Amino acid sequence: MAATQDPVHLAELGAKALSGQPLTPEEGLAVYRGLDQTSLGLLANAIRFQKNPEPIVTYIVDRNLNPTNVCVTDCGFCAFYRSPGDAEGYVLPREVIYRKIEETIAQGGTQLLLQGGHHPKLRTEWFAELFRDIKSRYPQIWIHGMSPPEITHLSKMDRRPVCDVLADLQAAGLDSMPGGGAEILVERVREVIAPKKATTDEWLEVMRQAATLGMRTTATMMFGTEETDAERIEHMTRLRELQDECGVFTAFIPWTYQPEHTPMAARYPGKLTVAEYLRMLATARIYLHNFDHIQASFVTQGMKTCQVGLSMGADDFGSVMLEENVVSSAGCSHLTSIAEIERHIKDAGFTPKRRNMLYEVLETPETDRFGRPPRAKAIVSESSLPSTALS
C-alpha cells in the first residue's frame, strides 16, 4: 500500500495536520499512500489526543433492530436483503419488536439502532406509527434510525420532500440517524455496486436536511470493493465539506466489505487485510480534521484489530450490539459482551466509558433492574422470524 515519497514533504504534511489545518485531497492521498504504517499510526494517535485529551475510550450498548429485510435496491455487497415475495422476507410484528426492546433495556441498553430494507409497501406513516408506539411504551429508548437511502426511498414513494419525511419521523420519535448506505460517496463506484440506491448527492442532502431539524448523525464508509485509493479520499472529502457546512456528524466509522454470501462475492472475493483497515482508520483521523470522534468497528474487524486501532486514531469502540443481522449475514460475526469490550479497552491502556449517541458519558449502574451486575451478552440473529403479509 505505502508508496515511496519524499520524506521531507511527508513530514511537512504531518506537521500541517498536527497544526489543525485540513489537508487537500492530494495531500491526504500522499499521506495515505506514502507514510509507513508506524508513522501513520503515530500521527493519527497524536491528533486523536489533540481532539480528545483524556485517555478514555467510549462505547455504547444498543441493539441493531431490522424491522424488515425486504428490499428493492439489490445492492451487490449485501447478503442480508430479500427481494419482495421471497419466502425468507419478513416484516417484524410489533410484539417481536417490543420483546427485543425489553431484552435490550434489561441488559442495560439505551439505544435502538433501527434500519432495514427498502420495502416497497412500508411508507413514512408506517415508520412514524412504529416510532410513536416505541416511545409511548419505552420513552427511555433513544431511536437512532433510518439511514439516508431509506429516507430517500420514503421520499420518493410518498412524493414528498426529504425534509417533510424527516420532520414527520422526528415528531414521531426519531432521535438521530446512522450513516449507513454511504458505502463510497462517488458516483462511479455507486453505479457499479449499488445502482438503485440513493446517489451521493441524495445521501448528503438527507444529512443536510437532518441538520436543519437539529438532528445529529454519524458518517460511515464501506471500502474494499470497486473504489480506488483516490476515491476513498474523495468520499471523506465530501463528508468533510458537509461537516464544515452544518456540523451534523458526531463520528466517522469505516469498515471493510465482507464478501461471503453477497451477490458480488465472485467479483470481489477477497477481504482487505488488517493492515489495510488500520491504515484507513488512521488516515481518517488525520484527514477528517473537523470530526470529533473516529470509531473502530470490532463487528467486522474483531476485538484485537480494534484494540490496535485505539493507538491509531480511534477513540470509540462502537457498540456492544446486542443483535446484528446485516454483517453476520455475510459470514462475519464478532459480537461480544460489555466485559470483553471493557477488558480490551483497559488492556490497551485506556479507561472504558459508556456513552450515548451524542458522545455524552453515562453513569454506569451498579446493577441492572434484576439486581445483577451490568452485562450484555450479544445475541446471534434469530434464524426464524415471524412475518406479516407485507413481506
Secondary structure as UniProt FT lines:
FT   HELIX           7..18
FT   TURN            19..20
FT   HELIX           25..34
FT   HELIX           37..51
FT   STRAND          56..60
FT   STRAND          62..65
FT   TURN            76..77
FT   TURN            84..85
FT   TURN            87..88
FT   HELIX           94..106
FT   TURN            107..108
FT   STRAND          111..114
FT   HELIX           124..137
FT   TURN            139..140
FT   STRAND          142..145
FT   HELIX           148..158
FT   HELIX           162..172
FT   STRAND          176..177
FT   TURN            180..181
FT   HELIX           187..193
FT   TURN            195..196
FT   HELIX           200..212
FT   TURN            213..214
FT   STRAND          217..223
FT   HELIX           229..246
FT   STRAND          249..256
FT   TURN            260..261
FT   TURN            263..267
FT   HELIX           274..287
FT   TURN            289..290
FT   STRAND          293..295
FT   HELIX           298..301
FT   HELIX           303..309
FT   TURN            310..313
FT   STRAND          316..319
FT   STRAND          323..324
FT   HELIX           326..329
FT   TURN            330..331
FT   HELIX           338..347
FT   TURN            348..349
FT   STRAND          351..355
FT   TURN            357..358
FT   TURN            369..370
FT   STRAND          379..380
FT   TURN            389..390
//
